[in-house]
Amino acid sequence: MKKVLTTILLLVTFYSFSQNHELGKVTVAELKERVCPIDTSAVAAVLFDIGKTSFGYDESGFYSLTEVQTKIKIYKKEGLNFANKSVGYYVGKDPVEIVTFSKAVTYNLKGNEIEKTRLKSDGEFTEKLSKTTNIKKITFPNVKEGSIIEFKYEIKSSYFQGFRDWRFQTVIPTVYSEYKTSIPEYYFYNPMIKGSLTPKIIESAGKNTFTYFDRDRNEMGSPYRKTLNTSQNIEFTEKRRTYILENVPALKDESYVNNIENYTSSVVHELSGIQYPGEVFRPITNSWESVSKSIYDNEMFGGELNKDSYFEDDLKVIINGVASNDERLVKVFDYVKSKMNWDEYKRVYCDDGVKTAYKNMIGNSAEINLILVAMLRKAGVNANPILISTRDNGISIFPSKTAYNYVIAGVETNGQMVLLDATNKNSQPNILPIRDLNWFGRIIRKNGSSAEINLMPQSNSKDVVNIIAAINSQGEVTGKIREQYFDYNAFVYRDNYNSISKDSYIEKLEKRHQGLEIGEFDVQNSKDLSLPIVENYSFKSTNSVEVIGDKMYISPLLFFASTENPFKQETREYPIDFVYPSQDKYTVSLTIPEGYAVETLPQSKALSMPGNLGGFKYMISNNGSLVQLVYTQDNNQAIIASEAYQVLKDYYKEIVSKQTEKIVLKKI
């Protein structure tokens, strides 16, 4: 065994060192390779990914230039989608970004000859993602199993508050990843390594020059303030750093992960300060408080929040005769939700402004929720904006303006914080859209103070199921079900199913539970957010009972029983994210067929995880022809640390074991 492991290690090491990390150097051996040496199950692999961020200088001052060269091997047809590459870039007002692709080639083996197919213009296109973001995409031609693709792209940006994150790790393995930074002495960045892998780091310094002209403007990107009559070559010191990681495993596909980017092995840079010659050090980002103040002071945030004349007449009607602040909160919130329509742009700043958004009844997340805050304040409610990062935006590790991408509202009343988001018609006080549930936000109060706010729900959202059913002599189960969805369960139900037809929903339900036929069906309170969703339906199930000879075997939870543990891996690197705490409760009354008796009944059981993470109670009884079960399962925390993974895995193993235990009925 030791010899085998040593051989594999030597092969992987040799493979890593034998790679030529240059574009255009594809070999016949590489094209003939059928499996990835560092992961034989890989559908594709990054052979190398090499990037460099440096600084250039033009008439507008310094700009950052990121150059990336990548080589990918496609091993299986499931990996063909990796023959597409896209890069997002900023297209709003200054500062601007420019993205260019080059050297995009597909390599195949034709006999013993290497065939090259270059990317043509029709394989490159631009897609508008939002008002401020475009995506440039390329799609490689003639890609098949065994192909190798190569490409280079550059990002020129006059915005260098932070570089693009460099990701060493992707969903496919990476044989070699290298990233270099060359930073002028005037700029100070905080580098931070994320993820569980630590790259090799090489630091050095060197000299570089730029040409400064007398027409250059005295702006942030220019380190010299005096007027020059002629051009001048300026020498400066560069701080250089190289990060290298080899044989990087693919990201694991794990259940209940928030945003995998939060845990991807990567390096992040954030500008912390600037010091031009002859000037004192000027900090850029040093605390979340200063970031919040900077955002609040922006005219398209605080300036828009302070406007209120455009809604005054409407507000008088809304709160007429409403005395208490709690009632005013609900009235104003419901009005803004009803009037405004979200354009699906997640923004911290207004685009068109609150007046225009209000008039047109459509706006981005900042416009809608700043309107909400302004109206609540005018109504006498203690409301303030809360900056957040949505789940798809990830969690920032640096104080930075770019850490936030969204605004919600917060009301402090009776010592409690009420969270509001008027972009979603189904949201309620303290029932936010799922995209908002991303750890912490930051409230900015009218007096200039700010504070961290926990965005995660603290109480369990319930799903209560009542089943009354009977088994016939053929093993068919018929009965009625009443299911009630509370709080976040009701929100998710409304968001997912209010817009589809009853027939479509029933079809989804029957597909979810094989062998289920649904008869009469109705839903109550789908539009009344103050009440739980209530489903009532009759059913017939043809595969809930296993008949063997003179015996029947049946799980008392029928088709609701969990049959598979969602946690399969031996270890876990990432926190478990259930999104919100929950409670599932099932009350089952099951009548056994005439001529049968209960031979074996599962044992009642209660199990709790340590630290009040959760637990279940399984209480079952039999009285003549009636079997009754009350099953309650609580997940008390939305987010559970990876250190508790084994406890959670064992807990779910017990859940599956208990829920799949059978009642045994014997013919008498």
C-alpha positions, 0 to 999 in steps of 0.5 A: 500500500505504501508503494502505491501511495508513493507512486501516485504522489510521485506521478502527481508531483512529476505531472505538476513540474512537467507542465509548461505554463505558457499558452500555445505549448500544447503537447500530443501527450496532453491531448491523449491524456484520458483522466486527470492525474490529481483527480481521476473522477474529474470531468475537466481540469484547469491545467494552469491559471496564471494571473497578474495585477499591475499598475499603468499610467495614462492621462487620467492617472494610475489604473490597474491591469489584470492579465489572466492566462488559462489552460483547461483540459476537457476529459468527459462530455459532462465537462463541455460547459467549461469551454465557455468563459465569462467576465463581468465588468463595470459600465456605469459612470467613471471609473470605467472598466474594459475587458478584452479576450485574446489567444482563445484556441481549441486544440484537438488530436487528429490522428497524431497531429494537433489541430488548432481552431481559433475563436472567431468573432461570432464566438464572443459577445456581450450581455447586459447584466444590470445598469452598471454591469456587463458580461463579456462571454466567449464560447469555444468552437470544436470542443469535444472530449479530450480537447484542450482550450486556452485563452487570455483576458485583460481587465483595465480598471480605473477603479482600484479600491480592491482588485478582483479576487483571485480564486485558486479553487473552482468546481474542477481541480486545478493543477497549477494556480499562480497570482502576482501583484505589483503595487506602486509604493503610493498604494497600501493594500490589505491582502487576505487569504480565504478558504482552507488552503494556504498558498506559497507566498514570495515577496520582493520589491523592484523599480518601475517608471511612468511618464508624467505630462504637464496636462495630467490632472491632479486627481486621486490617480496622480501622485504629483501635484505640481505643474510641469512644463515638459514630460517627466519620467518618474521612478517608483518602487513596486511591492511585488508578491506571488501566490502559488498553489498546486494540485488544488482539489475541486470544491466539494458539493455539500448540502446546505451551503450558503454561497460557496464563494465565501469558502473558496480558497482565494486571495482578496486585496482591499485598498487601505490607504494612499500616500503620495510624495510629500503628503501624509498617509490618507486612510481609505477604509479602516472601519465599518463605521467609516464605510457606513458614514461614507455611504450615508454621505453620498448624495444618492443615498443620504441625499435621497433619503432626506427628500419627503415632499413627493409623498406627503399627500399620500402619507396623510391619507395612509395614517389618517386616524392611525394613532399607534406607531406599530399600526403606522409601521404596518400601514406604511409598509403595506402601502410601499409594498403595494405601490412599488415594484422592484426592478430586480437591481440590487443596489446601495445607491439610487439610480434614478432617485426616489422621486422618479421611482415613486412616480413611476412605481418602480425602483431598485432595492435602495430606492424602494427601501429608502422611500420606505424609511423616509415615509416611516420617519415622516409618520413618526416611526423610528426607522433607519436604513440597513446596509446588507450583502445579499447571499449571492454577494457573499460575506466581506472580510474587509470594511469596504463600500463594495461589501454591501450591495443592498438596502433594507429598513429597520425600525427600533421599537420597544427594545426590539429591531423590526426588519423590513424589505418592501421589494417583495410583495410576500414579505412581512415585518421580520420575514425578509426575502431569503436573499437578505438572510446573510448573517449581518447588516449595518444600520445607519441611524439619523444621528450618524451612529451605526451598529451591526444588526443580526439578519438571521431569524431567531424563532422556528418557522413551523410546518404542521401536518395532520394526516387521517388515513386508512389502509385497505386490504390491498395495501392502498392508503387513502385519506386526507391531509391538512398542512399549515405553513407558518412564517418563513415556510409560508413566505417560501410557499407564496414565493414559489407557488402563488404564481402557478396554477393549481394543476401545476402545483398538484402535478409537482406534489405527485411527482415529489411523492411517487405513487401519490394521487391527489383528489380534492385540493384547496389552499387558504390564505395564499394572499392574506399574509397575516395568516398561515398557508393552509393546504387541504387535500384528499389522497390515495397512495399505492406504494406506501405499503409493502405486502409480503405474504400475510404481512404488511409493512408501512412507515407511519409517516407514509410518503413524508418519511425521510429516506436519505441522510443529506449529509454524506461526506466524512468531513465538512469544511463549510458551516451548515446553512439551513437558512432559517430555524424550523419545526416540522410537526406530524400528527398521524392517525392510521386505521389498519385494515379489517382482518389485520393486527399490529405485530410490531410497532416502532419504539417511541424515541426522543433525541436532542443534539448538544447545545440546543441545536435541535432534536426530535420526538417520535411518540407512537401508540396503538389502540385496536385498529388505530395507530397514532403518531406524533412526530416533532423535529426542531432545527433551532439554529439557522447556521451551524458551525462545521465543527458540529458536523459529525454530531449533525450527521449522526443526528440525521442518521437517527432521523432517517433510521427512525422515520423509515422504521416499519409498522408490521401488520399480520393477517389474523 
